[in-house]
Amino acid sequence: MHTNEMTMSEVLRDPMIRQMLRADRVPLGEFAKLLERTARARNEAYAVEAQAASTARPH
């Protein structure tokens, strides 16, 4: 499966994103932590949703 979404590594290396972070005075390390926390929270939400869907199915 092909996706047009950037990986976290690609985002952190992207020159345009780095330029915006510098302009906004956001340290790269802090932005990386934000991406990691967001990805973790999204994965946890998907897991809860999948669990709820599997228990809601009739047997």
C-alpha distance matrix in Angstrom:
0.0 3.8 6.6 10.3 11.7 13.9 14.3 17.8 18.9 18.0 19.8 22.8 23.1 22.7 26.2 26.4 25.5 28.0 30.6 30.2 30.6 33.7 35.1 34.7 36.0 33.1 32.9 29.5 30.0 30.5 27.5 25.4 27.1 26.3 22.6 22.7 24.9 22.7 19.5 21.7 23.3 20.0 18.8 22.3 22.3 19.1 20.8 24.0 22.4 20.7 24.1 26.0 23.9 24.4 28.1 28.6 27.6 30.7 31.3
3.8 0.0 3.8 6.9 9.0 11.1 12.2 15.9 16.9 15.4 17.1 20.3 20.3 19.6 22.9 23.0 22.4 25.1 27.4 27.2 27.8 30.8 32.1 32.0 33.4 30.7 30.6 27.3 28.1 28.8 25.5 23.7 25.8 25.0 21.2 21.9 24.3 22.0 19.1 21.8 23.3 20.1 19.5 23.2 23.1 20.3 22.4 25.5 24.0 22.8 26.2 28.0 26.1 27.0 30.6 31.0 30.3 33.6 34.4
6.6 3.8 0.0 3.8 5.4 8.2 9.9 13.4 14.9 13.2 14.3 17.8 18.2 17.1 20.5 20.1 19.3 22.2 24.4 23.9 24.6 27.7 28.9 28.5 30.2 27.5 27.7 24.5 25.5 25.9 22.5 21.0 23.1 21.9 18.2 19.3 21.5 19.0 16.5 19.5 20.8 17.6 17.5 21.2 21.0 18.5 21.0 23.9 22.4 21.8 25.3 26.8 25.3 26.6 30.0 30.3 30.0 33.4 34.6
10.3 6.9 3.8 0.0 3.8 6.5 9.4 12.7 14.1 11.6 12.3 15.9 16.1 14.4 17.5 16.9 16.4 19.4 21.4 20.9 21.9 25.0 25.9 25.8 27.6 25.2 25.7 22.7 24.2 24.5 20.9 19.9 22.4 21.0 17.5 19.3 21.5 18.9 16.9 20.4 21.5 18.5 19.1 22.8 22.4 20.4 23.2 25.9 24.4 24.3 27.8 29.1 27.7 29.4 32.7 32.8 32.8 36.3 37.7
11.7 9.0 5.4 3.8 0.0 3.8 6.6 9.4 11.5 9.5 9.5 13.2 14.1 12.7 16.1 15.4 14.2 17.2 19.4 18.6 19.2 22.5 23.6 23.1 24.8 22.1 22.5 19.5 20.8 20.9 17.4 16.4 18.7 17.2 13.7 15.6 17.8 15.2 13.3 16.9 18.0 15.3 16.1 19.7 19.5 18.0 20.8 23.4 22.3 22.5 25.8 27.2 26.2 28.0 31.1 31.3 31.7 35.4 36.8
13.9 11.1 8.2 6.5 3.8 0.0 3.8 6.5 7.9 5.7 6.1 9.6 10.4 9.5 13.1 13.1 11.7 14.2 16.8 16.5 16.8 19.8 21.3 21.1 22.3 19.7 19.6 16.4 17.8 18.4 14.9 13.6 16.4 15.5 12.0 13.8 16.6 14.6 12.9 16.4 18.1 16.0 16.7 20.3 20.6 19.5 22.0 24.8 24.2 24.4 27.5 29.1 28.5 30.1 33.1 33.7 34.2 37.9 39.2
14.3 12.2 9.9 9.4 6.6 3.8 0.0 3.8 5.3 5.1 6.2 8.7 9.9 10.5 14.3 14.9 13.0 14.7 17.9 17.8 17.2 20.2 22.3 21.8 22.4 19.4 18.8 15.3 15.9 16.9 13.8 11.7 14.2 14.0 10.3 11.3 14.5 13.2 10.9 14.1 16.4 14.7 14.8 18.4 19.4 18.3 20.3 23.3 23.2 23.2 26.0 28.0 27.8 29.0 31.9 32.9 33.5 37.2 38.2
17.8 15.9 13.4 12.7 9.4 6.5 3.8 0.0 3.8 5.4 5.0 6.2 8.7 9.9 13.5 14.2 11.6 12.8 16.2 15.9 14.7 17.7 20.0 19.2 19.5 16.2 15.3 11.9 12.2 13.1 10.3 7.9 10.5 10.7 7.2 8.3 11.7 11.0 9.3 12.3 14.7 13.9 14.3 17.5 18.8 18.5 20.3 23.0 23.4 23.8 26.3 28.2 28.5 29.8 32.4 33.5 34.5 38.2 39.3
18.9 16.9 14.9 14.1 11.5 7.9 5.3 3.8 0.0 3.8 5.4 5.2 6.3 8.7 12.2 13.9 11.8 12.1 15.8 16.4 15.1 17.5 20.2 20.0 19.8 16.9 15.4 11.6 12.1 14.0 11.6 9.0 12.1 13.1 10.1 10.8 14.5 14.4 12.7 15.3 18.1 17.4 17.6 20.7 22.3 21.8 23.4 26.3 26.8 27.0 29.3 31.5 31.7 32.8 35.4 36.8 37.6 41.3 42.1
18.0 15.4 13.2 11.6 9.5 5.7 5.1 5.4 3.8 0.0 3.8 5.4 5.1 6.0 9.7 11.2 9.9 10.9 14.1 14.9 14.5 16.9 19.2 19.5 19.9 17.3 16.4 12.8 14.3 15.9 13.0 11.3 14.7 15.0 11.9 13.5 16.9 16.1 14.6 17.7 20.0 18.9 19.4 22.7 23.8 23.1 25.1 28.0 28.0 28.2 31.0 32.9 32.8 34.0 36.9 37.9 38.6 42.3 43.3
19.8 17.1 14.3 12.3 9.5 6.1 6.2 5.0 5.4 3.8 0.0 3.8 5.5 5.2 8.7 9.2 6.9 8.5 11.7 11.8 11.3 14.1 16.2 16.1 16.8 14.1 13.8 10.5 12.4 13.3 10.0 9.1 12.6 12.2 9.4 11.9 14.9 13.8 13.1 16.5 18.3 17.3 18.5 21.6 22.4 22.2 24.5 26.9 27.0 27.7 30.4 32.0 32.1 33.7 36.3 37.1 38.2 41.9 43.2
22.8 20.3 17.8 15.9 13.2 9.6 8.7 6.2 5.2 5.4 3.8 0.0 3.8 5.7 8.4 9.9 7.3 7.1 10.8 11.4 10.0 12.3 15.0 15.0 14.8 12.2 11.0 7.4 9.2 10.9 8.3 7.1 10.9 11.5 9.5 11.5 14.6 14.5 14.2 17.0 19.1 18.8 19.9 22.7 23.9 24.1 26.0 28.4 28.9 29.7 32.0 33.8 34.2 35.7 38.2 39.2 40.4 44.2 45.3
23.1 20.3 18.2 16.1 14.1 10.4 9.9 8.7 6.3 5.1 5.5 3.8 0.0 3.8 6.3 8.9 7.9 7.2 10.5 12.2 11.5 13.0 15.8 16.6 16.5 14.5 13.2 9.7 12.0 14.2 11.8 10.7 14.5 15.3 13.3 15.1 18.4 18.1 17.5 20.4 22.6 22.1 23.0 26.0 27.2 27.0 29.0 31.6 31.9 32.5 35.0 36.8 37.0 38.4 41.0 42.1 43.0 46.8 47.8
22.7 19.6 17.1 14.4 12.7 9.5 10.5 9.9 8.7 6.0 5.2 5.7 3.8 0.0 3.8 5.6 5.4 6.2 8.7 10.2 10.7 12.4 14.4 15.5 16.2 14.6 14.3 11.3 14.1 15.6 12.7 12.5 16.3 16.2 14.1 16.6 19.6 18.7 18.3 21.6 23.3 22.4 23.7 26.8 27.5 27.3 29.7 32.1 32.0 32.7 35.5 37.1 37.0 38.7 41.4 42.1 43.0 46.8 48.1
26.2 22.9 20.5 17.5 16.1 13.1 14.3 13.5 12.2 9.7 8.7 8.4 6.3 3.8 0.0 3.8 5.5 5.1 6.1 8.7 9.8 10.5 12.2 14.2 14.9 14.2 14.1 11.8 15.2 16.7 14.1 14.7 18.4 18.2 16.8 19.5 22.2 21.4 21.5 24.7 26.3 25.6 27.1 30.1 30.7 30.7 33.1 35.4 35.4 36.2 39.0 40.4 40.5 42.2 44.9 45.5 46.5 50.3 51.7
26.4 23.0 20.1 16.9 15.4 13.1 14.9 14.2 13.9 11.2 9.2 9.9 8.9 5.6 3.8 0.0 3.8 5.4 5.0 6.3 8.6 9.9 10.6 12.4 14.0 13.5 14.4 12.7 16.3 16.9 14.0 15.3 18.7 17.8 16.5 19.7 22.0 20.7 21.2 24.6 25.6 24.7 26.7 29.6 29.7 29.9 32.6 34.6 34.3 35.5 38.3 39.4 39.4 41.5 44.0 44.4 45.5 49.3 51.0
25.5 22.4 19.3 16.4 14.2 11.7 13.0 11.6 11.8 9.9 6.9 7.3 7.9 5.4 5.5 3.8 0.0 3.8 5.4 5.1 6.1 8.6 9.8 10.5 12.0 10.6 11.6 9.7 13.1 13.4 10.2 11.7 15.0 14.0 12.8 16.1 18.2 17.1 17.8 21.1 22.1 21.5 23.6 26.2 26.5 26.9 29.5 31.4 31.3 32.7 35.3 36.4 36.7 38.8 41.1 41.6 42.9 46.7 48.4
28.0 25.1 22.2 19.4 17.2 14.2 14.7 12.8 12.1 10.9 8.5 7.1 7.2 6.2 5.1 5.4 3.8 0.0 3.8 5.4 5.0 6.2 8.6 9.8 10.2 9.2 9.3 7.5 11.2 12.2 9.9 11.3 14.7 14.5 13.9 16.8 19.0 18.6 19.4 22.3 23.6 23.5 25.4 27.9 28.5 29.1 31.5 33.4 33.7 35.0 37.4 38.7 39.2 41.1 43.4 44.1 45.5 49.3 50.8
30.6 27.4 24.4 21.4 19.4 16.8 17.9 16.2 15.8 14.1 11.7 10.8 10.5 8.7 6.1 5.0 5.4 3.8 0.0 3.8 5.4 5.2 6.2 8.6 9.7 10.0 11.1 10.4 14.2 14.8 12.7 14.7 17.8 17.2 17.0 20.1 22.0 21.3 22.5 25.5 26.5 26.3 28.4 30.9 31.2 31.9 34.5 36.2 36.3 37.7 40.3 41.3 41.8 43.9 46.1 46.6 48.1 51.9 53.6
30.2 27.2 23.9 20.9 18.6 16.5 17.8 15.9 16.4 14.9 11.8 11.4 12.2 10.2 8.7 6.3 5.1 5.4 3.8 0.0 3.8 5.4 5.0 6.1 8.4 8.5 10.7 10.5 14.1 13.7 11.3 14.0 16.7 15.3 15.4 18.8 20.2 19.2 20.8 23.8 24.3 24.1 26.6 28.9 28.9 29.8 32.6 34.0 34.0 35.7 38.2 39.0 39.5 41.8 44.0 44.3 45.9 49.7 51.5
30.6 27.8 24.6 21.9 19.2 16.8 17.2 14.7 15.1 14.5 11.3 10.0 11.5 10.7 9.8 8.6 6.1 5.0 5.4 3.8 0.0 3.8 5.5 5.1 5.9 4.9 6.9 7.1 10.6 10.1 8.2 11.1 13.5 12.6 13.2 16.4 17.7 17.3 19.1 21.7 22.4 22.7 25.1 27.1 27.5 28.7 31.1 32.5 32.9 34.7 36.9 37.8 38.7 40.8 42.8 43.4 45.1 48.9 50.7
33.7 30.8 27.7 25.0 22.5 19.8 20.2 17.7 17.5 16.9 14.1 12.3 13.0 12.4 10.5 9.9 8.6 6.2 5.2 5.4 3.8 0.0 3.8 5.4 4.8 6.1 7.3 8.4 11.9 11.9 11.0 13.7 16.1 15.7 16.6 19.4 20.8 20.8 22.5 25.0 25.8 26.4 28.6 30.6 31.1 32.4 34.7 36.1 36.6 38.4 40.5 41.5 42.4 44.5 46.5 47.1 48.9 52.7 54.4
35.1 32.1 28.9 25.9 23.6 21.3 22.3 20.0 20.2 19.2 16.2 15.0 15.8 14.4 12.2 10.6 9.8 8.6 6.2 5.0 5.5 3.8 0.0 3.8 5.5 7.8 10.3 11.7 15.1 14.5 13.3 16.4 18.5 17.5 18.5 21.7 22.6 22.2 24.2 26.9 27.2 27.5 30.2 32.0 32.1 33.5 36.1 37.2 37.5 39.5 41.7 42.4 43.2 45.6 47.5 47.8 49.7 53.5 55.4
34.7 32.0 28.5 25.8 23.1 21.1 21.8 19.2 20.0 19.5 16.1 15.0 16.6 15.5 14.2 12.4 10.5 9.8 8.6 6.1 5.1 5.4 3.8 0.0 3.8 5.5 8.9 10.9 13.7 12.2 11.2 14.8 16.3 14.9 16.4 19.6 20.0 19.6 22.0 24.4 24.5 25.1 27.9 29.4 29.4 31.1 33.6 34.5 34.9 37.1 39.2 39.7 40.7 43.2 44.8 45.2 47.2 51.0 53.0
36.0 33.4 30.2 27.6 24.8 22.3 22.4 19.5 19.8 19.9 16.8 14.8 16.5 16.2 14.9 14.0 12.0 10.2 9.7 8.4 5.9 4.8 5.5 3.8 0.0 3.8 6.3 9.2 11.7 10.5 10.6 13.9 15.2 14.6 16.5 19.2 19.8 20.0 22.4 24.5 24.8 25.9 28.4 29.8 30.2 32.0 34.2 35.2 36.0 38.1 39.9 40.7 42.0 44.2 45.7 46.4 48.5 52.2 54.0
33.1 30.7 27.5 25.2 22.1 19.7 19.4 16.2 16.9 17.3 14.1 12.2 14.5 14.6 14.2 13.5 10.6 9.2 10.0 8.5 4.9 6.1 7.8 5.5 3.8 0.0 3.8 6.4 8.5 6.9 6.8 10.3 11.5 10.9 12.9 15.4 16.0 16.5 18.8 20.7 21.2 22.4 24.7 26.1 26.8 28.5 30.6 31.7 32.6 34.6 36.3 37.3 38.6 40.7 42.3 43.0 45.1 48.9 50.5
32.9 30.6 27.7 25.7 22.5 19.6 18.8 15.3 15.4 16.4 13.8 11.0 13.2 14.3 14.1 14.4 11.6 9.3 11.1 10.7 6.9 7.3 10.3 8.9 6.3 3.8 0.0 3.8 5.4 5.3 6.4 8.7 10.1 10.8 12.6 14.5 15.6 16.7 18.6 20.2 21.3 22.7 24.6 26.0 27.2 28.8 30.5 31.9 33.1 34.8 36.4 37.7 39.1 40.8 42.5 43.6 45.6 49.3 50.7
29.5 27.3 24.5 22.7 19.5 16.4 15.3 11.9 11.6 12.8 10.5 7.4 9.7 11.3 11.8 12.7 9.7 7.5 10.4 10.5 7.1 8.4 11.7 10.9 9.2 6.4 3.8 0.0 3.8 5.5 5.1 6.1 8.7 9.8 10.5 12.3 14.3 15.3 16.5 18.4 20.0 21.0 22.5 24.4 25.7 26.9 28.6 30.4 31.4 32.8 34.6 36.2 37.3 38.9 40.8 42.0 43.7 47.5 48.7
30.0 28.1 25.5 24.2 20.8 17.8 15.9 12.2 12.1 14.3 12.4 9.2 12.0 14.1 15.2 16.3 13.1 11.2 14.2 14.1 10.6 11.9 15.1 13.7 11.7 8.5 5.4 3.8 0.0 3.8 5.4 5.0 6.3 8.7 9.9 10.6 12.4 14.2 15.3 16.5 18.4 19.9 21.1 22.6 24.3 25.8 27.0 28.7 30.2 31.5 33.0 34.7 36.1 37.5 39.2 40.7 42.5 46.2 47.3
30.5 28.8 25.9 24.5 20.9 18.4 16.9 13.1 14.0 15.9 13.3 10.9 14.2 15.6 16.7 16.9 13.4 12.2 14.8 13.7 10.1 11.9 14.5 12.2 10.5 6.9 5.3 5.5 3.8 0.0 3.8 5.4 5.1 6.2 8.7 9.9 10.6 12.3 14.2 15.3 16.5 18.3 20.0 21.1 22.5 24.3 25.8 27.0 28.5 30.2 31.6 32.9 34.5 36.2 37.7 38.9 41.0 44.7 46.0
27.5 25.5 22.5 20.9 17.4 14.9 13.8 10.3 11.6 13.0 10.0 8.3 11.8 12.7 14.1 14.0 10.2 9.9 12.7 11.3 8.2 11.0 13.3 11.2 10.6 6.8 6.4 5.1 5.4 3.8 0.0 3.8 5.4 5.0 6.3 8.7 9.9 10.5 12.3 14.2 15.3 16.4 18.3 20.0 21.0 22.5 24.3 25.8 26.8 28.5 30.2 31.5 32.8 34.6 36.3 37.4 39.3 43.0 44.4
25.4 23.7 21.0 19.9 16.4 13.6 11.7 7.9 9.0 11.3 9.1 7.1 10.7 12.5 14.7 15.3 11.7 11.3 14.7 14.0 11.1 13.7 16.4 14.8 13.9 10.3 8.7 6.1 5.0 5.4 3.8 0.0 3.8 5.4 5.1 6.2 8.7 9.9 10.6 12.3 14.3 15.3 16.5 18.4 20.0 21.1 22.6 24.5 25.7 26.9 28.6 30.3 31.5 32.9 34.8 36.2 37.9 41.6 42.8
27.1 25.8 23.1 22.4 18.7 16.4 14.2 10.5 12.1 14.7 12.6 10.9 14.5 16.3 18.4 18.7 15.0 14.7 17.8 16.7 13.5 16.1 18.5 16.3 15.2 11.5 10.1 8.7 6.3 5.1 5.4 3.8 0.0 3.8 5.4 5.0 6.1 8.5 9.8 10.5 12.2 14.1 15.3 16.4 18.2 19.9 21.0 22.5 24.2 25.6 26.9 28.6 30.1 31.5 33.1 34.6 36.6 40.2 41.3
26.3 25.0 21.9 21.0 17.2 15.5 14.0 10.7 13.1 15.0 12.2 11.5 15.3 16.2 18.2 17.8 14.0 14.5 17.2 15.3 12.6 15.7 17.5 14.9 14.6 10.9 10.8 9.8 8.7 6.2 5.0 5.4 3.8 0.0 3.8 5.5 5.2 6.1 8.5 9.9 10.5 12.1 14.2 15.3 16.4 18.3 19.9 21.1 22.4 24.2 25.7 26.9 28.4 30.2 31.7 32.8 34.9 38.6 40.1
22.6 21.2 18.2 17.5 13.7 12.0 10.3 7.2 10.1 11.9 9.4 9.5 13.3 14.1 16.8 16.5 12.8 13.9 17.0 15.4 13.2 16.6 18.5 16.4 16.5 12.9 12.6 10.5 9.9 8.7 6.3 5.1 5.4 3.8 0.0 3.8 5.6 5.1 6.1 8.6 9.9 10.4 12.2 14.2 15.3 16.4 18.3 20.0 20.9 22.3 24.2 25.7 26.7 28.4 30.4 31.4 33.2 36.9 38.3
22.7 21.9 19.3 19.3 15.6 13.8 11.3 8.3 10.8 13.5 11.9 11.5 15.1 16.6 19.5 19.7 16.1 16.8 20.1 18.8 16.4 19.4 21.7 19.6 19.2 15.4 14.5 12.3 10.6 9.9 8.7 6.2 5.0 5.5 3.8 0.0 3.8 5.4 5.1 6.1 8.6 9.9 10.6 12.3 14.2 15.4 16.5 18.4 19.9 21.0 22.5 24.3 25.7 26.9 28.7 30.3 32.0 35.7 36.7
24.9 24.3 21.5 21.5 17.8 16.6 14.5 11.7 14.5 16.9 14.9 14.6 18.4 19.6 22.2 22.0 18.2 19.0 22.0 20.2 17.7 20.8 22.6 20.0 19.8 16.0 15.6 14.3 12.4 10.6 9.9 8.7 6.1 5.2 5.6 3.8 0.0 3.8 5.5 5.1 6.1 8.5 9.9 10.5 12.2 14.2 15.3 16.5 18.2 19.9 21.0 22.5 24.2 25.7 27.1 28.5 30.7 34.3 35.6
22.7 22.0 19.0 18.9 15.2 14.6 13.2 11.0 14.4 16.1 13.8 14.5 18.1 18.7 21.4 20.7 17.1 18.6 21.3 19.2 17.3 20.8 22.2 19.6 20.0 16.5 16.7 15.3 14.2 12.3 10.5 9.9 8.5 6.1 5.1 5.4 3.8 0.0 3.8 5.4 5.1 6.1 8.6 9.9 10.5 12.2 14.2 15.4 16.3 18.2 19.9 21.0 22.4 24.3 25.9 26.9 28.9 32.6 34.1
19.5 19.1 16.5 16.9 13.3 12.9 10.9 9.3 12.7 14.6 13.1 14.2 17.5 18.3 21.5 21.2 17.8 19.4 22.5 20.8 19.1 22.5 24.2 22.0 22.4 18.8 18.6 16.5 15.3 14.2 12.3 10.6 9.8 8.5 6.1 5.1 5.5 3.8 0.0 3.8 5.5 5.1 6.1 8.6 9.9 10.5 12.3 14.3 15.2 16.4 18.3 19.9 20.9 22.4 24.4 25.7 27.3 31.0 32.3
21.7 21.8 19.5 20.4 16.9 16.4 14.1 12.3 15.3 17.7 16.5 17.0 20.4 21.6 24.7 24.6 21.1 22.3 25.5 23.8 21.7 25.0 26.9 24.4 24.5 20.7 20.2 18.4 16.5 15.3 14.2 12.3 10.5 9.9 8.6 6.1 5.1 5.4 3.8 0.0 3.8 5.5 5.2 6.2 8.6 9.9 10.6 12.4 14.2 15.3 16.5 18.4 19.9 21.1 22.7 24.4 26.2 29.8 30.9
23.3 23.3 20.8 21.5 18.0 18.1 16.4 14.7 18.1 20.0 18.3 19.1 22.6 23.3 26.3 25.6 22.1 23.6 26.5 24.3 22.4 25.8 27.2 24.5 24.8 21.2 21.3 20.0 18.4 16.5 15.3 14.3 12.2 10.5 9.9 8.6 6.1 5.1 5.5 3.8 0.0 3.8 5.5 5.1 6.1 8.6 9.8 10.6 12.2 14.2 15.3 16.5 18.3 20.0 21.2 22.5 24.7 28.3 29.8
20.0 20.1 17.6 18.5 15.3 16.0 14.7 13.9 17.4 18.9 17.3 18.8 22.1 22.4 25.6 24.7 21.5 23.5 26.3 24.1 22.7 26.4 27.5 25.1 25.9 22.4 22.7 21.0 19.9 18.3 16.4 15.3 14.1 12.1 10.4 9.9 8.5 6.1 5.1 5.5 3.8 0.0 3.8 5.4 5.1 6.2 8.6 9.9 10.5 12.2 14.2 15.3 16.4 18.3 20.1 21.0 22.9 26.6 28.2
18.8 19.5 17.5 19.1 16.1 16.7 14.8 14.3 17.6 19.4 18.5 19.9 23.0 23.7 27.1 26.7 23.6 25.4 28.4 26.6 25.1 28.6 30.2 27.9 28.4 24.7 24.6 22.5 21.1 20.0 18.3 16.5 15.3 14.2 12.2 10.6 9.9 8.6 6.1 5.2 5.5 3.8 0.0 3.8 5.4 5.1 6.2 8.7 9.8 10.4 12.2 14.2 15.2 16.4 18.4 19.9 21.5 25.1 26.2
22.3 23.2 21.2 22.8 19.7 20.3 18.4 17.5 20.7 22.7 21.6 22.7 26.0 26.8 30.1 29.6 26.2 27.9 30.9 28.9 27.1 30.6 32.0 29.4 29.8 26.1 26.0 24.4 22.6 21.1 20.0 18.4 16.4 15.3 14.2 12.3 10.5 9.9 8.6 6.2 5.1 5.4 3.8 0.0 3.8 5.4 5.0 6.3 8.6 9.8 10.5 12.3 14.2 15.3 16.7 18.3 20.4 23.9 25.1
22.3 23.1 21.0 22.4 19.5 20.6 19.4 18.8 22.3 23.8 22.4 23.9 27.2 27.5 30.7 29.7 26.5 28.5 31.2 28.9 27.5 31.1 32.1 29.4 30.2 26.8 27.2 25.7 24.3 22.5 21.0 20.0 18.2 16.4 15.3 14.2 12.2 10.5 9.9 8.6 6.1 5.1 5.4 3.8 0.0 3.8 5.4 5.2 6.1 8.6 9.9 10.6 12.2 14.2 15.5 16.5 18.7 22.4 24.0
19.1 20.3 18.5 20.4 18.0 19.5 18.3 18.5 21.8 23.1 22.2 24.1 27.0 27.3 30.7 29.9 26.9 29.1 31.9 29.8 28.7 32.4 33.5 31.1 32.0 28.5 28.8 26.9 25.8 24.3 22.5 21.1 19.9 18.3 16.4 15.4 14.2 12.2 10.5 9.9 8.6 6.2 5.1 5.4 3.8 0.0 3.8 5.5 5.0 6.0 8.5 9.8 10.4 12.2 14.3 15.2 16.8 20.5 22.0
20.8 22.4 21.0 23.2 20.8 22.0 20.3 20.3 23.4 25.1 24.5 26.0 29.0 29.7 33.1 32.6 29.5 31.5 34.5 32.6 31.1 34.7 36.1 33.6 34.2 30.6 30.5 28.6 27.0 25.8 24.3 22.6 21.0 19.9 18.3 16.5 15.3 14.2 12.3 10.6 9.8 8.6 6.2 5.0 5.4 3.8 0.0 3.8 5.4 5.1 6.1 8.6 9.8 10.5 12.4 14.2 15.8 19.3 20.3
24.0 25.5 23.9 25.9 23.4 24.8 23.3 23.0 26.3 28.0 26.9 28.4 31.6 32.1 35.4 34.6 31.4 33.4 36.2 34.0 32.5 36.1 37.2 34.5 35.2 31.7 31.9 30.4 28.7 27.0 25.8 24.5 22.5 21.1 20.0 18.4 16.5 15.4 14.3 12.4 10.6 9.9 8.7 6.3 5.2 5.5 3.8 0.0 3.8 5.5 5.1 6.1 8.6 9.9 10.7 12.2 14.6 18.0 19.4
22.4 24.0 22.4 24.4 22.3 24.2 23.2 23.4 26.8 28.0 27.0 28.9 31.9 32.0 35.4 34.3 31.3 33.7 36.3 34.0 32.9 36.6 37.5 34.9 36.0 32.6 33.1 31.4 30.2 28.5 26.8 25.7 24.2 22.4 20.9 19.9 18.2 16.3 15.2 14.2 12.2 10.5 9.8 8.6 6.1 5.0 5.4 3.8 0.0 3.8 5.4 5.1 6.1 8.6 10.1 10.5 12.7 16.3 18.2
20.7 22.8 21.8 24.3 22.5 24.4 23.2 23.8 27.0 28.2 27.7 29.7 32.5 32.7 36.2 35.5 32.7 35.0 37.7 35.7 34.7 38.4 39.5 37.1 38.1 34.6 34.8 32.8 31.5 30.2 28.5 26.9 25.6 24.2 22.3 21.0 19.9 18.2 16.4 15.3 14.2 12.2 10.4 9.8 8.6 6.0 5.1 5.5 3.8 0.0 3.8 5.4 5.1 6.2 8.7 9.9 11.0 14.7 16.0
24.1 26.2 25.3 27.8 25.8 27.5 26.0 26.3 29.3 31.0 30.4 32.0 35.0 35.5 39.0 38.3 35.3 37.4 40.3 38.2 36.9 40.5 41.7 39.2 39.9 36.3 36.4 34.6 33.0 31.6 30.2 28.6 26.9 25.7 24.2 22.5 21.0 19.9 18.3 16.5 15.3 14.2 12.2 10.5 9.9 8.5 6.1 5.1 5.4 3.8 0.0 3.8 5.4 5.2 6.3 8.6 10.3 13.6 14.6
26.0 28.0 26.8 29.1 27.2 29.1 28.0 28.2 31.5 32.9 32.0 33.8 36.8 37.1 40.4 39.4 36.4 38.7 41.3 39.0 37.8 41.5 42.4 39.7 40.7 37.3 37.7 36.2 34.7 32.9 31.5 30.3 28.6 26.9 25.7 24.3 22.5 21.0 19.9 18.4 16.5 15.3 14.2 12.3 10.6 9.8 8.6 6.1 5.1 5.4 3.8 0.0 3.8 5.5 5.3 6.1 8.9 12.2 14.0
23.9 26.1 25.3 27.7 26.2 28.5 27.8 28.5 31.7 32.8 32.1 34.2 37.0 37.0 40.5 39.4 36.7 39.2 41.8 39.5 38.7 42.4 43.2 40.7 42.0 38.6 39.1 37.3 36.1 34.5 32.8 31.5 30.1 28.4 26.7 25.7 24.2 22.4 20.9 19.9 18.3 16.4 15.2 14.2 12.2 10.4 9.8 8.6 6.1 5.1 5.4 3.8 0.0 3.8 5.5 5.1 6.6 10.3 12.4
24.4 27.0 26.6 29.4 28.0 30.1 29.0 29.8 32.8 34.0 33.7 35.7 38.4 38.7 42.2 41.5 38.8 41.1 43.9 41.8 40.8 44.5 45.6 43.2 44.2 40.7 40.8 38.9 37.5 36.2 34.6 32.9 31.5 30.2 28.4 26.9 25.7 24.3 22.4 21.1 20.0 18.3 16.4 15.3 14.2 12.2 10.5 9.9 8.6 6.2 5.2 5.5 3.8 0.0 3.8 5.5 5.6 8.9 9.9
28.1 30.6 30.0 32.7 31.1 33.1 31.9 32.4 35.4 36.9 36.3 38.2 41.0 41.4 44.9 44.0 41.1 43.4 46.1 44.0 42.8 46.5 47.5 44.8 45.7 42.3 42.5 40.8 39.2 37.7 36.3 34.8 33.1 31.7 30.4 28.7 27.1 25.9 24.4 22.7 21.2 20.1 18.4 16.7 15.5 14.3 12.4 10.7 10.1 8.7 6.3 5.3 5.5 3.8 0.0 3.8 5.6 8.0 9.1
28.6 31.0 30.3 32.8 31.3 33.7 32.9 33.5 36.8 37.9 37.1 39.2 42.1 42.1 45.5 44.4 41.6 44.1 46.6 44.3 43.4 47.1 47.8 45.2 46.4 43.0 43.6 42.0 40.7 38.9 37.4 36.2 34.6 32.8 31.4 30.3 28.5 26.9 25.7 24.4 22.5 21.0 19.9 18.3 16.5 15.2 14.2 12.2 10.5 9.9 8.6 6.1 5.1 5.5 3.8 0.0 3.8 6.4 9.1
27.6 30.3 30.0 32.8 31.7 34.2 33.5 34.5 37.6 38.6 38.2 40.4 43.0 43.0 46.5 45.5 42.9 45.5 48.1 45.9 45.1 48.9 49.7 47.2 48.5 45.1 45.6 43.7 42.5 41.0 39.3 37.9 36.6 34.9 33.2 32.0 30.7 28.9 27.3 26.2 24.7 22.9 21.5 20.4 18.7 16.8 15.8 14.6 12.7 11.0 10.3 8.9 6.6 5.6 5.6 3.8 0.0 3.8 6.4
30.7 33.6 33.4 36.3 35.4 37.9 37.2 38.2 41.3 42.3 41.9 44.2 46.8 46.8 50.3 49.3 46.7 49.3 51.9 49.7 48.9 52.7 53.5 51.0 52.2 48.9 49.3 47.5 46.2 44.7 43.0 41.6 40.2 38.6 36.9 35.7 34.3 32.6 31.0 29.8 28.3 26.6 25.1 23.9 22.4 20.5 19.3 18.0 16.3 14.7 13.6 12.2 10.3 8.9 8.0 6.4 3.8 0.0 3.8
31.3 34.4 34.6 37.7 36.8 39.2 38.2 39.3 42.1 43.3 43.2 45.3 47.8 48.1 51.7 51.0 48.4 50.8 53.6 51.5 50.7 54.4 55.4 53.0 54.0 50.5 50.7 48.7 47.3 46.0 44.4 42.8 41.3 40.1 38.3 36.7 35.6 34.1 32.3 30.9 29.8 28.2 26.2 25.1 24.0 22.0 20.3 19.4 18.2 16.0 14.6 14.0 12.4 9.9 9.1 9.1 6.4 3.8 0.0
